[in-house]
Amino acid sequence: MLYKYFPKNNYEDFSSGRVMYHKSNYTNYPVRLVGEIFYRCLEHSKKKNEICLYDPCCGSAYMLTVLGYLFNEIIKTINCSDISNEAIELSQKNLSLLSRSGIEKRKNELNDLIKNYNKESHRNALCSLKRIEKLIKHKIESNIFKANVLNGNELANKNFIADIVMTDVPYGNLVNWSCNNEDEINGLLNGIIPIINPNTIIAISHNKAQKSNNLKYNIIEKIKIGHRKIEIMKLIE
């Protein structure tokens, strides 16, 4: 894959578990690829700022938190959901790092770790935090809720329309939250319809073995990198 927008750089400040909170079994997403996909979504979007962003299977919200730092002046609101209570709790902690109060809380935690254990890794994490906090120009509002996007109209009562939907589908576990005979990616695409419109840009990252052939959508762009396949699409008017 040829990167068009996002430069090759050192993104270690965003490493999961450094500043951002992490638990085992939660996957991360390459920072450069996250930025590249978001830029490509913006390229196809009529709206270029005050973006309402949504991730229907957010996990730890690592990807969303990274985007909140890198595109702080462009993103207005972040909405995210997951079926796991643990994921919701972890998402809340990570997205809090996009606020001044969350930053100060994390600083205190890292300072306590330095005081108690005096590890270089903790000192490095504090340095990273001081660098990335400078990226915060305004507070991004966040809305985190529990939902199974495959379960009928669980999003029907949500009072937002997403400008961009970005998600990294959990490759090995989707069958656990399937509720019908549809394949899960197409079920997800049906599930998000209440919170999108024909101007919404959707980017779904999934395993190459998984397929999407939902006739309600027009695929604008396909990207293949490593074991991932990213499809950028819009709802057909």
C-alpha positions in Angstrom: 0.0 0.0 0.0 1.2 3.5 -0.9 0.6 6.0 1.8 -0.8 9.2 0.3 -1.3 11.4 3.3 0.4 10.2 6.5 4.1 10.5 6.8 6.4 7.8 8.1 7.4 8.8 11.6 8.0 7.7 15.1 4.7 7.3 16.8 5.9 5.6 20.0 4.2 8.2 22.2 0.9 6.6 21.2 2.0 3.0 22.1 -0.7 1.2 23.9 0.1 0.8 27.6 2.5 3.7 27.5 0.1 6.7 28.0 -3.0 5.0 26.9 -4.6 2.3 29.0 -4.4 -1.3 27.8 -5.5 -4.8 28.8 -4.5 -8.2 27.3 -6.7 -9.5 24.5 -7.4 -6.0 23.1 -5.8 -5.3 19.8 -4.2 -2.1 18.7 -4.0 -0.5 15.3 -1.0 0.9 13.5 -1.0 4.7 14.2 0.2 5.6 10.7 -2.5 3.5 9.1 -5.2 5.0 11.4 -4.2 8.5 10.2 -4.1 7.4 6.6 -7.5 5.9 6.6 -9.0 9.0 8.3 -7.4 11.3 5.8 -8.8 9.2 3.0 -12.3 9.3 4.6 -12.0 13.1 4.7 -11.0 13.1 1.1 -14.3 11.5 0.2 -16.4 13.4 2.7 -18.3 16.7 1.9 -17.7 17.7 5.5 -14.1 18.6 6.4 -14.4 19.8 10.0 -16.5 19.4 13.2 -16.6 15.7 12.4 -18.9 13.3 14.2 -17.0 10.0 14.4 -18.4 6.6 15.3 -16.9 3.2 16.0 -19.5 0.4 16.5 -17.0 -2.2 17.9 -14.6 0.1 19.6 -12.8 -2.4 22.0 -10.5 -0.3 24.1 -11.1 2.8 21.9 -7.4 2.9 21.2 -8.0 3.9 17.5 -10.5 6.6 18.5 -8.2 8.1 21.1 -5.3 8.2 18.6 -7.6 10.0 16.1 -8.7 12.4 18.8 -5.1 13.5 19.3 -4.0 13.5 15.7 -7.1 15.3 14.4 -8.1 17.2 17.5 -9.1 20.4 15.6 -11.2 18.5 13.1 -13.2 16.0 15.2 -16.0 17.5 17.3 -17.6 14.4 18.8 -16.7 10.7 19.2 -19.4 8.1 19.6 -18.5 4.5 20.3 -20.0 1.2 21.3 -19.2 -2.3 22.1 -21.0 -5.4 23.6 -18.5 -5.9 26.4 -18.8 -4.1 29.7 -15.0 -4.3 30.1 -14.5 -2.7 26.7 -16.8 0.1 27.7 -14.9 0.8 30.9 -11.6 0.7 29.1 -12.9 3.0 26.4 -14.0 5.5 29.0 -10.6 5.6 30.5 -8.8 6.1 27.1 -11.2 8.7 25.8 -10.8 10.6 29.0 -7.2 11.3 27.9 -8.6 13.7 25.4 -9.6 16.0 28.2 -7.5 18.2 30.5 -8.9 16.4 33.6 -8.1 13.0 32.1 -4.6 14.1 31.3 -4.0 15.4 34.8 -5.3 12.2 36.3 -2.9 10.1 34.1 0.0 12.4 35.1 -0.7 11.7 38.7 -0.9 8.0 38.1 2.5 8.0 36.3 4.1 10.2 38.9 2.9 7.7 41.6 4.4 4.8 39.6 7.7 6.7 39.2 7.7 7.4 43.0 7.0 3.8 43.9 9.0 1.9 41.3 11.4 4.4 39.7 11.2 2.6 36.3 12.5 4.2 33.1 9.4 3.0 31.3 7.2 5.1 33.6 9.4 8.2 33.1 9.3 7.7 29.3 5.5 7.4 29.5 5.3 10.7 31.4 7.5 12.4 28.8 5.2 11.0 26.0 2.1 12.3 27.9 3.6 15.8 28.1 4.3 15.8 24.4 0.9 14.5 23.2 -1.1 16.8 25.6 0.1 19.7 23.4 -2.1 18.3 20.6 -5.2 19.0 22.6 -6.7 22.3 21.3 -10.3 21.7 22.5 -12.2 19.0 24.4 -13.8 16.4 22.1 -17.2 15.3 23.4 -17.5 11.6 23.7 -20.5 9.3 24.0 -19.7 5.7 25.0 -22.5 3.1 25.2 -23.1 -0.6 25.2 -24.7 -2.0 22.0 -24.7 -5.1 19.8 -24.7 -3.5 16.4 -25.8 -6.8 14.8 -28.9 -6.9 17.0 -31.7 -5.3 14.9 -32.2 -1.6 15.6 -30.2 -1.1 18.7 -28.9 2.2 17.2 -32.4 3.4 16.2 -32.8 5.6 19.3 -29.4 7.3 19.1 -29.5 11.0 18.5 -26.5 11.5 16.2 -25.6 11.1 12.6 -22.0 10.1 12.0 -20.0 11.9 9.4 -17.4 9.1 9.5 -17.7 5.5 10.7 -14.4 3.8 11.3 -14.0 0.4 12.8 -11.6 -2.5 13.0 -13.8 -5.7 13.0 -12.8 -8.3 15.7 -11.6 -11.0 13.3 -12.0 -14.1 15.4 -14.9 -13.2 17.6 -17.7 -11.8 15.5 -19.6 -15.0 15.5 -20.1 -14.6 19.3 -22.3 -11.6 18.8 -24.1 -12.7 15.7 -27.8 -12.8 16.0 -29.0 -14.1 12.6 -27.8 -15.9 9.6 -26.3 -12.9 7.9 -22.5 -12.8 7.7 -21.3 -10.4 10.4 -19.8 -7.6 8.3 -23.0 -7.2 6.3 -25.0 -7.4 9.5 -22.9 -4.6 10.9 -23.5 -2.5 7.8 -27.3 -3.0 8.2 -27.0 -2.2 11.9 -25.4 1.2 11.5 -28.0 2.5 9.0 -30.0 4.4 11.7 -27.0 6.6 12.5 -25.7 7.3 9.0 -26.9 9.0 5.8 -25.7 9.0 2.2 -23.0 11.6 3.0 -21.5 9.4 5.7 -18.2 7.8 4.9 -17.7 4.3 6.3 -14.3 2.6 6.6 -14.3 -1.0 7.7 -11.0 -2.9 8.4 -11.3 -6.7 8.5 -9.4 -9.9 7.7 -9.0 -10.7 4.0 -10.9 -13.9 4.5 -14.0 -11.9 5.5 -16.4 -10.6 2.8 -18.7 -7.7 2.5 -21.2 -7.6 -0.3 -24.0 -5.4 1.1 -26.0 -4.1 -1.8 -27.1 -1.0 0.1 -23.5 0.4 -0.1 -21.2 1.6 -2.8 -17.5 0.8 -2.3 -15.4 3.8 -3.0 -11.9 2.5 -2.3 -10.2 -0.8 -1.3 -6.9 -1.0 0.6 -4.9 -4.1 1.3 -2.0 -4.1 3.8 -0.6 -7.2 5.5 -3.5 -9.3 6.7 -5.9 -6.4 6.7 -8.4 -5.3 4.1 -9.9 -1.8 4.4 -13.0 -0.9 2.5 -14.2 2.7 2.3 -17.9 3.0 1.2 -21.1 5.1 1.3 -24.7 4.3 1.6 -26.4 4.3 -1.9 -29.0 7.1 -2.1 
